[in-house]
Every structure is written in structure tokens, then in C-alpha cells.
Amino acid sequence: MRDPYDVLGVARGATDAEIKKTYRRLAKSLHPDMHPGDRKAADRFKEVTAAYDLLGDPEKRQRFDAGEIDAAGNERPKFHQAGGPGRQQGPFGFGFGNNPEEIFAQFFGGRRRGTARMAEDDEAPVARMSLCIPFLDAVRGTTRKMVLPGGREREVRLPAGISDGQTLRVRGEPDAPIRGDIRLEIRVDPHAFFRRDGDDIHIDLPITLREAILGAKVAVPTVEGAVMMNVPRGTNSGATLRLRGKGVQRQRQRIRGDQLVHLVVTMPDVVDDELRRLIEGWEAKHPYDPRRKLGDG
């Protein structure tokens, strides 16, 4: 994997806010929803997301800058040995040599009982892994296949409403070569136009001059599909309407958040002479000052 700073195009001294801002801009422009069928854009999106997965985490970024982990988040001392014989890259970025048991024995603090396994302490996970999923999959819930340490494939169920940064515990298999639980950190890709705030979903909805002035019934995208919504007459840009129960389902509950629709009055691509004369004629007869309440500042 390339240097994450180069992937995002930021300096090594960039602030966390600068990195986040750059990532959001790139993710929005490269999101698969914006480029259906474009494999290059999809690969670039994954690369950008992986870079932010590292640099967006203060602890991981500090360890990367210190040379303790590589650009893929792998431990350099334990799992990385440039040019070492018999080494290969394992699933999810874990490096294994000719004897995986020895590697995992190190990972578990040197405890070995026939095969490498974690300590009996129920709070100590075998390993920490991360899994990146699309925004809508996080909202709706999904299942994902992943390869566990030791090479076994496992289907993991992700509940509806799971959030970015949330950690799940994946139970190990008693008869697996590597036993014990895994801490799975979930990273959620940004969406092209949905934003999440707790259990609520936010969206900026463009409306025309006619719809704002006369009112209209318009289609609004939601995480479960489009619904019709009434735009009141005389709606201002920035007005917010609420679609109740169209947000994120609270985990282990049947309660859902709301969707907040922020209306944005949008001018046509071209303001022609006809529209200009119409507005000038109307305003000459109906002058008003929308900034009068602001005074002189």
C-alpha cells in the first residue's frame, strides 16, 4: 500500500481537521454511487478510505509516523521482516512466516498450549481487525464474509444501525487452529448525500424556484427508498423538514430516528432575460429587505 499521506495528498504535518476535510472531499467525489461501473474510481475510493482508516485514528497515525506499523497498519516488529525467507502476507494484513503458531504465540504474549491461543482472560481478544462497509449497509444491517487468523472463512452478521468506529466481538471456533475471540472495528464509508448524526439522517434537498414559491410534492431519497414529501408554499432555502421514523434503527430496539431534510432553493443553470425581467418587474412593485433584522452588525 502507498504512503497514506501521498494517497490523501496531505503533508505529514497536516492537522486532524485538514486530513478529515481532505478525506471527505475525496470520498464524496470518488464514491461508487457517483461513478457506477467505474472500477478505477472504486479502487481509488478504497485506497483513500484505507489511508484515512490509518491517518484518521490518532493512535495509528502516531505509530505509523514512529515506524511501528506500516501503511497497511501491520506491526513492523512482529509481522514485518523485509526480505525474510518464507514470509507471506496473510489475510487482513497479518504477516505469517513458515510457522504461524510461533507468530501467534508472540501475539498472545508467549502463551502456547499445543497450538497458539489467547489467554483464558475473556476480555483479551486474539487480535484486532477492521472491516470497511458501505454507509447503507451500516444503516440497514448486513452480513460479511471475512478470513480469520488461521485462514478460516467466517460469515459475520452486522446489526442494523452499526456506527463508524464501533467494535464487535467475533467468537472464535473451538476446533480452529487459532482459537479465541477477535475485536472487529467497523469503519463506515461516507455516503454521497446522506449524513448520519446519532440515529438521525440528514440530507440537503435541492428544490426549484417554482417549488419554493408555490409549494410542491417532491420525491425525497431515504435509506429505505424514495418517499413523497410536501414542500410548503413560500419555503426559504435552509428550511428543515422532518420525516419521522426514516432514520437509523436503534440497536436492539424497534425505535428509529428521523430524517431531516434541509431544503436548498436552487437557481436554474442559466438565468435568461425572461426570468430576469420577471424578477425585476416584481421587485419594483414589491420591495422587501430580508436582512433588515440584522441591522448594522
C-alpha positions as CSV (number, residue, x, y, z in Angstrom):
1,M,0.0,0.0,0.0
2,R,1.2,3.5,-0.8
3,D,2.1,6.0,1.8
4,P,-1.2,7.2,3.2
5,Y,-0.1,10.8,3.2
6,D,0.6,10.6,-0.5
7,V,-2.8,8.8,-1.1
8,L,-4.7,11.7,0.5
9,G,-2.3,14.3,-0.8
10,V,-1.7,15.9,2.6
11,A,1.6,16.9,4.3
12,R,2.9,14.9,7.2
13,G,2.3,17.9,9.5
14,A,-1.3,18.2,8.5
15,T,-3.8,18.6,11.3
16,D,-6.5,16.1,12.1
17,A,-9.1,18.5,10.8
18,E,-7.2,19.0,7.5
19,I,-7.0,15.3,7.0
20,K,-10.7,14.7,7.7
21,K,-11.7,17.6,5.4
22,T,-9.5,16.2,2.6
23,Y,-10.8,12.7,3.0
24,R,-14.5,13.8,3.0
25,R,-13.9,15.7,-0.2
26,L,-12.1,12.8,-1.9
27,A,-14.6,10.2,-0.7
28,K,-17.6,12.3,-1.9
29,S,-16.1,12.7,-5.4
30,L,-14.9,9.1,-5.7
31,H,-17.9,7.3,-4.1
32,P,-19.1,4.4,-6.2
33,D,-22.6,5.9,-6.3
34,M,-21.2,8.8,-8.2
35,H,-19.3,6.5,-10.6
36,P,-21.4,3.4,-11.3
37,G,-19.4,0.7,-13.1
38,D,-16.1,2.7,-12.9
39,R,-13.6,0.2,-11.5
40,K,-10.7,2.7,-11.3
41,A,-12.8,5.1,-9.2
42,A,-13.9,2.3,-7.0
43,D,-10.3,1.2,-6.4
44,R,-9.2,4.7,-5.8
45,F,-12.1,5.1,-3.3
46,K,-10.9,2.0,-1.4
47,E,-7.4,3.3,-1.3
48,V,-8.4,6.7,0.0
49,T,-10.6,5.0,2.7
50,A,-7.8,2.7,3.8
51,A,-5.5,5.7,4.1
52,Y,-7.9,7.6,6.2
53,D,-8.5,4.5,8.3
54,L,-4.9,4.8,9.4
55,L,-4.4,8.6,9.5
56,G,-7.9,9.3,10.9
57,D,-7.0,7.3,14.0
58,P,-4.6,9.4,16.2
59,E,-3.1,6.3,17.8
60,K,-2.5,4.5,14.5
61,R,-1.1,7.7,12.9
62,Q,1.3,8.2,15.7
63,R,2.5,4.7,15.5
64,F,2.9,4.9,11.7
65,D,4.9,8.2,12.0
66,A,7.1,6.4,14.5
67,G,7.7,3.5,12.2
68,E,6.0,1.0,14.5
69,I,3.4,0.0,11.8
70,D,3.4,0.1,8.0
71,A,1.0,1.8,5.7
72,A,-1.4,-1.2,5.9
73,G,-1.5,-1.0,9.7
74,N,0.7,-4.1,10.2
75,E,3.1,-4.4,13.1
76,R,6.6,-4.0,11.9
77,P,8.5,-5.7,14.8
78,K,6.3,-8.8,14.9
79,F,4.8,-9.2,11.5
80,H,7.1,-7.4,9.1
81,Q,10.6,-8.6,8.0
82,A,11.8,-7.2,4.7
83,G,13.2,-10.0,2.5
84,G,12.8,-12.6,5.2
85,P,12.7,-16.1,3.9
86,G,9.4,-18.0,3.9
87,R,7.3,-14.9,4.7
88,Q,4.0,-14.2,3.1
89,Q,1.2,-11.6,3.7
90,G,-1.8,-13.1,5.4
91,P,-5.4,-12.1,5.3
92,F,-6.4,-8.7,6.6
93,G,-2.8,-7.5,6.6
94,F,-1.3,-10.1,9.1
95,G,2.0,-11.4,8.1
96,F,2.8,-15.1,8.7
97,G,6.1,-17.0,8.4
98,N,6.5,-20.7,7.9
99,N,5.2,-21.3,11.4
100,P,2.0,-19.3,12.1
101,E,1.9,-20.9,15.6
102,E,5.1,-19.1,16.6
103,I,3.8,-15.8,15.3
104,F,0.5,-16.1,17.2
105,A,2.3,-17.3,20.3
106,Q,4.1,-13.9,20.3
107,F,0.9,-12.1,19.7
108,F,-0.7,-13.7,22.7
109,G,2.2,-12.9,25.0
110,G,4.0,-16.2,24.6
111,R,1.3,-18.5,25.8
112,R,1.2,-21.8,24.0
113,R,-0.7,-25.0,24.6
114,G,-0.2,-27.3,21.7
115,T,-1.4,-24.6,19.3
116,A,-1.3,-20.8,19.8
117,R,-4.3,-19.4,21.6
118,M,-5.2,-16.4,23.6
119,A,-5.1,-16.4,27.4
120,E,-8.1,-17.5,29.3
121,D,-8.9,-13.9,30.2
122,D,-12.3,-13.4,28.5
123,E,-11.5,-9.7,28.0
124,A,-8.3,-10.3,26.0
125,P,-9.1,-10.7,22.2
126,V,-6.9,-12.8,19.9
127,A,-6.5,-9.8,17.5
128,R,-7.9,-6.6,16.4
129,M,-9.2,-6.3,12.8
130,S,-11.1,-3.7,10.9
131,L,-13.8,-4.0,8.3
132,C,-14.9,-1.2,6.0
133,I,-18.6,-1.3,4.9
134,P,-20.8,1.0,2.8
135,F,-23.0,3.6,4.6
136,L,-26.3,2.0,3.6
137,D,-25.1,-1.5,4.8
138,A,-24.3,0.0,8.2
139,V,-27.8,1.6,8.4
140,R,-29.7,-1.5,7.2
141,G,-27.6,-4.3,8.6
142,T,-25.8,-6.9,6.5
143,T,-23.6,-10.0,6.6
144,R,-20.0,-10.1,5.5
145,K,-17.5,-12.9,4.9
146,M,-14.1,-12.5,6.4
147,V,-11.0,-14.6,6.9
148,L,-9.9,-15.2,10.5
149,P,-6.4,-15.6,11.6
150,G,-5.5,-19.2,10.8
151,G,-7.2,-19.0,7.4
152,R,-10.8,-20.0,8.1
153,E,-13.6,-18.1,6.4
154,R,-16.4,-16.8,8.6
155,E,-19.7,-15.1,7.9
156,V,-20.2,-12.2,10.3
157,R,-23.6,-10.6,10.9
158,L,-23.6,-6.8,11.3
159,P,-26.7,-5.4,13.0
160,A,-28.7,-2.6,11.6
161,G,-27.6,0.8,12.9
162,I,-24.0,-0.1,13.5
163,S,-21.9,3.0,13.6
164,D,-18.4,4.1,12.4
165,G,-15.8,3.1,15.0
166,Q,-18.0,0.6,16.8
167,T,-16.3,-2.6,17.8
168,L,-17.9,-6.1,17.6
169,R,-16.7,-9.3,19.2
170,V,-16.4,-12.2,16.8
171,R,-16.4,-15.5,18.6
172,G,-13.6,-17.9,17.8
173,E,-14.2,-21.6,16.9
174,P,-13.1,-24.2,19.4
175,D,-11.7,-26.6,16.8
176,A,-9.9,-23.8,14.8
177,P,-6.1,-23.8,14.6
178,I,-6.1,-20.4,16.2
179,R,-8.7,-20.1,18.9
180,G,-10.1,-17.1,20.8
181,D,-12.2,-14.0,20.2
182,I,-11.5,-11.2,17.8
183,R,-12.2,-7.5,18.2
184,L,-13.6,-6.3,14.9
185,E,-13.6,-2.5,14.4
186,I,-16.2,-1.2,11.9
187,R,-15.4,1.6,9.5
188,V,-18.3,3.1,7.6
189,D,-17.7,4.8,4.2
190,P,-19.2,8.2,3.8
191,H,-22.3,8.4,1.5
192,A,-22.6,10.7,-1.5
193,F,-25.5,12.7,0.1
194,F,-26.7,11.1,3.3
195,R,-25.1,12.2,6.6
196,R,-25.6,10.5,10.0
197,D,-25.9,12.2,13.4
198,G,-26.7,9.7,16.1
199,D,-29.9,8.0,15.0
200,D,-30.9,10.8,12.6
201,I,-30.1,11.0,8.9
202,H,-29.5,14.4,7.2
203,I,-29.8,15.3,3.5
204,D,-29.6,18.5,1.5
205,L,-32.5,18.5,-1.0
206,P,-32.4,20.9,-3.9
207,I,-35.7,22.5,-4.9
208,T,-36.6,24.8,-7.8
209,L,-37.8,28.4,-7.5
210,R,-41.3,27.3,-8.5
211,E,-41.4,24.6,-5.8
212,A,-40.2,27.1,-3.2
213,I,-42.7,29.8,-4.1
214,L,-45.8,27.7,-5.0
215,G,-45.2,24.6,-2.9
216,A,-45.0,21.1,-4.3
217,K,-44.9,17.4,-3.6
218,V,-41.4,16.1,-4.3
219,A,-39.6,12.8,-4.1
220,V,-37.0,12.5,-1.3
221,P,-34.4,9.8,-1.1
222,T,-34.3,7.9,2.2
223,V,-32.2,5.0,3.4
224,E,-35.1,2.7,2.6
225,G,-36.1,4.2,-0.8
226,A,-37.7,7.4,-2.0
227,V,-40.8,8.8,-0.4
228,M,-43.0,11.8,-1.3
229,M,-42.9,14.9,0.8
230,N,-44.8,18.2,0.8
231,V,-42.8,21.4,0.4
232,P,-44.9,24.3,1.8
233,R,-45.5,27.5,-0.2
234,G,-43.0,30.3,0.4
235,T,-40.3,27.9,1.6
236,N,-36.9,29.6,2.3
237,S,-33.6,28.0,1.5
238,G,-32.3,26.4,4.6
239,A,-35.7,25.4,5.9
240,T,-35.7,21.9,7.5
241,L,-38.5,19.4,7.2
242,R,-38.6,16.1,9.3
243,L,-39.5,12.7,8.0
244,R,-40.3,10.8,11.2
245,G,-39.1,7.2,11.5
246,K,-36.9,7.4,8.4
247,G,-33.6,7.4,10.2
248,V,-31.4,4.8,11.8
249,Q,-32.8,1.9,13.8
250,R,-31.5,1.9,17.4
251,Q,-29.7,-1.3,18.0
252,R,-31.7,-3.9,19.9
253,Q,-34.7,-1.7,19.6
254,R,-37.5,-1.1,17.1
255,I,-37.3,2.6,17.5
256,R,-35.9,4.5,14.5
257,G,-34.5,8.0,14.3
258,D,-35.8,10.6,11.8
259,Q,-34.6,12.0,8.5
260,L,-34.0,15.8,8.4
261,V,-34.4,17.3,5.0
262,H,-32.6,20.6,4.6
263,L,-34.2,22.4,1.6
264,V,-31.8,24.3,-0.8
265,V,-33.5,26.7,-3.2
266,T,-31.5,26.2,-6.4
267,M,-31.3,28.6,-9.3
268,P,-31.6,27.3,-12.9
269,D,-28.3,26.7,-14.8
270,V,-29.0,29.7,-16.9
271,V,-30.8,32.9,-15.8
272,D,-32.2,34.2,-19.1
273,D,-33.6,37.6,-19.9
274,E,-37.2,36.5,-19.4
275,L,-36.6,35.4,-15.8
276,R,-34.5,38.5,-15.1
277,R,-37.2,40.9,-16.4
278,L,-39.9,39.0,-14.4
279,I,-38.0,39.4,-11.1
280,E,-37.1,43.0,-11.8
281,G,-40.7,43.8,-12.6
282,W,-42.0,42.0,-9.5
283,E,-39.5,43.5,-7.1
284,A,-40.1,47.0,-8.4
285,K,-43.7,46.7,-7.1
286,H,-43.0,44.6,-4.0
287,P,-39.7,45.7,-2.5
288,Y,-38.6,44.0,0.7
289,D,-35.4,43.7,2.7
290,P,-34.7,40.2,4.1
291,R,-31.7,41.5,6.1
292,R,-33.5,44.3,7.9
293,K,-33.3,42.4,11.2
294,L,-29.6,42.2,11.1
295,G,-29.2,46.0,11.5
296,D,-25.7,47.4,11.0
297,G,-24.0,44.4,12.6
